[in-house]
């Protein structure tokens, strides 16, 4: 079985990162974000071109399904960005399901901390913010990592998701199913005990998740958020951070990940979008 993992098409990000000064670029670099010096632009045409390419490629490859791992648009309050996202998504073949996973730009009004109201708006637009499904005998568990990252305004949502996750893992384990985790934030990008940053989940809650992962022998998880690629391990668990369909913040170009699930395991490879390398940001 094959599926595609997309992340961070983030319609509108290019315009936000355009028109900056050299000091602005240096400030972003200090936050581990590589931003280019480009003239000011408006709108979201830059990302829309890339997302259309990704959807067209999905139609060519005919995977079992597509996962969009968060940050679908840049501004959760921008209806024009959402309308364009959904219009492009409508070109995906009807036989290929799209599975949405919330990112911080989709479900947090300040792009960081979700609220009960913002979670409700997300659910109205995209459906459940965490859920599971079975395909090809594998259990896919999609998490709302934004709540795990910042539960301070929604502690009940965090506890409810955690209790749900424990039940889902136990059920899948009892059924003998392979488990694949899907989310927006990677648990870690290099090592499981790395320092807390904007790019990973806090160690306090990360360690709790990793304990569950090892107890149920989860072997792999997919995330985005970092706008570049990283493969990291904690024992037998592989944390795959996948590059963006939209604006890159590292050396990796815009692209998507092809994932093949076989009896032997889960293989994956990142594919750049055609003629959209990192150096085309100008």
C-alpha positions as CSV (number, residue, x, y, z in Angstrom):
1,X,0.0,0.0,0.0
2,X,1.3,3.4,-0.9
3,X,0.3,6.8,0.5
4,X,1.6,10.4,0.2
5,X,2.6,12.6,3.1
6,X,2.4,16.3,2.4
7,X,3.0,19.1,4.9
8,X,3.2,22.8,5.1
9,X,1.7,23.9,1.8
10,X,0.9,27.0,4.0
11,X,-0.8,29.3,1.4
12,X,0.3,32.8,2.2
13,X,3.6,32.2,3.9
14,X,5.7,33.4,1.0
15,X,4.1,36.8,1.1
16,X,4.7,37.1,4.8
17,X,8.4,36.2,4.4
18,X,8.8,38.7,1.4
19,X,9.9,42.3,1.6
20,X,12.3,41.8,4.6
21,X,15.5,43.6,5.4
22,X,18.9,42.0,5.9
23,X,18.4,42.5,9.7
24,X,15.0,40.7,9.5
25,X,16.6,37.8,7.6
26,X,19.4,37.6,10.2
27,X,16.8,37.5,13.0
28,X,15.0,34.6,11.4
29,X,18.4,32.8,10.9
30,X,18.9,33.1,14.7
31,X,15.6,31.2,15.1
32,X,16.8,28.4,12.7
33,X,14.7,29.7,9.8
34,X,16.4,30.4,6.4
35,X,14.5,33.2,4.8
36,X,15.4,34.8,1.4
37,X,15.7,38.5,0.6
38,X,12.9,39.0,-2.0
39,X,10.7,41.9,-3.0
40,X,7.4,42.4,-1.2
41,X,4.5,40.3,-2.8
42,X,0.9,39.8,-1.9
43,X,-1.4,36.8,-2.0
44,X,-0.6,33.1,-2.2
45,X,0.1,32.3,-5.8
46,X,3.6,31.0,-5.0
47,X,2.3,28.2,-2.7
48,X,-0.8,27.5,-4.8
49,X,1.4,26.6,-7.8
50,X,3.3,24.0,-5.7
51,X,0.2,22.6,-4.1
52,X,-1.4,22.1,-7.5
53,X,1.7,20.3,-8.6
54,X,1.5,18.0,-5.5
55,X,-2.2,17.2,-6.2
56,X,-1.4,16.6,-9.8
57,X,1.4,14.2,-8.8
58,X,-1.0,12.4,-6.4
59,X,-3.4,11.9,-9.3
60,X,-0.6,10.4,-11.4
61,X,0.7,8.1,-8.6
62,X,-2.8,7.0,-7.5
63,X,-1.9,6.3,-3.8
64,X,-4.4,4.7,-1.4
65,X,-4.8,8.1,0.3
66,X,-3.0,11.4,0.9
67,X,-2.2,13.0,4.3
68,X,-1.8,16.7,4.6
69,X,0.2,17.0,7.8
70,X,-0.7,20.5,8.9
71,X,-0.2,24.2,8.1
72,X,-2.6,24.1,5.2
73,X,-2.9,27.8,5.2
74,X,-0.8,30.6,6.8
75,X,-3.6,32.5,8.5
76,X,-6.4,30.5,10.1
77,X,-8.7,33.6,9.7
78,X,-8.1,34.1,5.9
79,X,-11.1,32.7,4.0
80,X,-9.4,33.4,0.7
81,X,-6.5,31.1,1.6
82,X,-8.9,28.4,2.8
83,X,-11.1,28.7,-0.4
84,X,-8.0,28.3,-2.6
85,X,-6.8,25.4,-0.6
86,X,-10.1,23.6,-0.9
87,X,-10.5,24.5,-4.6
88,X,-7.1,22.9,-5.4
89,X,-7.8,19.9,-3.2
90,X,-11.1,19.3,-5.1
91,X,-8.9,18.4,-8.1
92,X,-7.7,15.3,-6.2
93,X,-9.3,12.2,-7.8
94,X,-12.5,11.3,-5.9
95,X,-11.2,7.8,-5.3
96,X,-8.2,9.1,-3.3
97,X,-9.1,10.2,0.3
98,X,-7.5,13.3,1.8
99,X,-6.7,13.1,5.5
100,X,-6.2,16.5,7.2
101,X,-3.9,16.9,10.3
102,X,-4.0,20.2,12.1
103,X,-0.9,22.5,12.2
104,X,-0.4,25.5,14.5
105,X,-1.3,27.8,11.6
106,X,-4.6,26.0,11.1
107,X,-5.8,25.7,14.7
108,X,-4.1,28.4,16.8
109,X,-5.3,32.0,16.5
110,X,-1.8,33.3,17.3
111,X,-0.1,30.5,15.3
112,X,1.0,28.9,18.6
113,X,-1.5,28.4,21.4
114,X,-4.9,26.8,20.5
115,X,-8.2,27.8,22.3
116,X,-11.5,26.0,22.6
117,X,-13.0,28.4,20.0
118,X,-10.1,27.9,17.5
119,X,-10.4,24.1,17.8
120,X,-14.1,24.4,17.1
121,X,-13.5,26.5,14.0
122,X,-11.0,23.9,12.8
123,X,-13.4,21.1,13.3
124,X,-16.1,23.0,11.4
125,X,-13.7,23.4,8.4
126,X,-11.7,20.2,8.3
127,X,-13.4,17.7,10.6
128,X,-11.9,15.9,13.7
129,X,-8.6,17.3,15.0
130,X,-7.5,13.8,16.1
131,X,-8.7,10.5,14.8
132,X,-7.7,7.1,13.5
133,X,-8.3,4.9,10.5
134,X,-7.3,1.6,9.1
135,X,-5.9,1.0,5.7
136,X,-4.2,-2.1,4.4
137,X,-4.3,-3.7,7.8
138,X,-2.3,-0.8,9.3
139,X,-3.7,1.5,12.0
140,X,-3.0,5.2,11.3
141,X,-3.3,7.5,14.3
142,X,-3.5,11.2,13.6
143,X,-2.7,13.5,16.5
144,X,-3.4,17.1,17.2
145,X,0.1,17.9,18.2
146,X,-0.7,21.6,18.6
147,X,-2.7,20.9,21.7
148,X,0.1,18.6,22.9
149,X,2.6,21.4,22.3
150,X,0.5,24.1,24.1
151,X,-2.3,22.7,26.2
152,X,-2.5,25.7,28.6
153,X,-5.8,27.1,27.3
154,X,-7.3,23.7,26.6
155,X,-6.2,21.3,29.3
156,X,-9.3,19.1,29.0
157,X,-8.7,18.7,25.3
158,X,-5.2,17.5,26.0
159,X,-6.3,15.0,28.6
160,X,-9.1,13.7,26.5
161,X,-6.8,13.2,23.5
162,X,-4.2,11.5,25.7
163,X,-6.8,9.1,27.1
164,X,-8.1,8.4,23.6
165,X,-4.5,7.7,22.3
166,X,-4.0,5.2,25.1
167,X,-7.2,3.4,24.0
168,X,-6.3,3.5,20.3
169,X,-2.8,2.1,20.9
170,X,-4.1,-0.7,23.1
171,X,-6.9,-1.6,20.6
172,X,-4.4,-1.7,17.7
173,X,-1.9,-3.7,19.7
174,X,-4.5,-6.2,20.7
175,X,-5.6,-6.6,17.0
176,X,-1.9,-7.2,16.0
177,X,-2.0,-4.1,13.7
178,X,1.1,-2.1,12.6
179,X,0.7,1.4,14.0
180,X,1.8,4.6,12.1
181,X,1.6,8.0,13.8
182,X,0.7,11.1,11.9
183,X,1.1,14.7,13.3
184,X,2.3,18.2,12.6
185,X,5.0,18.7,15.2
186,X,7.8,16.1,15.3
187,X,8.4,14.7,18.7
188,X,12.1,15.4,18.1
189,X,14.3,16.3,15.1
190,X,17.6,14.8,16.1
191,X,17.6,13.0,19.5
192,X,14.8,12.0,21.8
193,X,16.3,14.0,24.7
194,X,17.0,17.2,22.8
195,X,16.3,20.6,24.3
196,X,12.8,22.1,23.9
197,X,12.5,24.3,20.8
198,X,9.8,25.8,18.7
199,X,10.3,22.8,16.3
200,X,9.7,19.9,18.6
201,X,7.3,18.8,21.4
202,X,8.2,19.7,25.0
203,X,10.2,17.0,26.8
204,X,7.7,16.7,29.6
205,X,5.0,15.5,27.2
206,X,7.4,14.1,24.6
207,X,8.7,11.5,27.2
208,X,5.1,10.5,28.0
209,X,4.4,9.9,24.3
210,X,7.6,8.0,23.8
211,X,6.8,5.7,26.7
212,X,3.5,4.8,25.0
213,X,5.2,4.4,21.7
214,X,7.7,1.9,23.0
215,X,5.2,0.1,25.1
216,X,3.1,-0.6,22.0
217,X,6.1,-1.1,19.7
218,X,5.2,1.8,17.3
219,X,8.0,1.9,14.7
220,X,7.4,5.1,12.8
221,X,5.8,8.5,12.8
222,X,5.5,11.3,10.2
223,X,5.4,15.0,10.8
224,X,6.1,18.4,9.2
225,X,6.4,21.8,10.8
226,X,10.2,22.2,10.4
227,X,10.0,23.0,6.7
228,X,12.9,20.6,6.0
229,X,13.7,17.0,6.2
230,X,15.0,15.0,9.2
231,X,15.2,11.3,10.1
232,X,15.8,10.6,13.8
233,X,15.5,7.5,16.0
234,X,14.7,6.5,19.6
235,X,15.4,2.8,19.7
236,X,13.2,1.2,17.0
237,X,11.0,4.2,16.6
238,X,11.7,6.3,13.6
239,X,10.7,10.0,13.6
240,X,10.3,11.2,10.1
241,X,10.1,15.0,9.7
242,X,9.2,15.8,6.1
243,X,9.9,18.9,4.0
244,X,7.3,21.4,2.9
245,X,5.1,21.5,-0.2
246,X,5.4,25.3,0.3
247,X,8.1,27.6,1.6
248,X,11.4,25.9,2.6
249,X,13.2,27.1,5.7
250,X,16.3,25.0,5.2
251,X,18.2,23.5,2.3
252,X,15.5,21.0,1.2
253,X,13.3,22.1,-1.7
254,X,9.5,22.1,-1.8
255,X,8.3,18.5,-2.1
256,X,6.3,15.6,-0.7
257,X,7.0,12.1,0.7
258,X,6.0,8.8,-0.9
259,X,5.4,6.1,1.7
260,X,5.2,2.4,0.9
261,X,3.8,0.0,3.5
262,X,4.8,-3.6,3.0
263,X,4.8,-6.8,5.0
264,X,8.5,-6.1,5.8
265,X,8.0,-2.6,7.0
266,X,7.5,1.1,6.0
267,X,9.7,2.6,3.3
268,X,9.6,6.3,2.4
269,X,11.4,8.8,0.1
270,X,11.2,12.6,-0.3
271,X,10.5,13.8,-3.8
272,X,11.1,17.5,-4.7
273,X,8.4,19.1,-6.8
274,X,9.6,19.7,-10.4
275,X,11.6,22.9,-10.9
276,X,10.9,24.2,-7.4
277,X,14.3,23.9,-5.8
278,X,15.4,25.9,-2.7
279,X,17.1,28.4,-5.0
280,X,13.9,29.3,-6.8
281,X,12.9,31.6,-4.0
282,X,13.5,35.0,-5.5
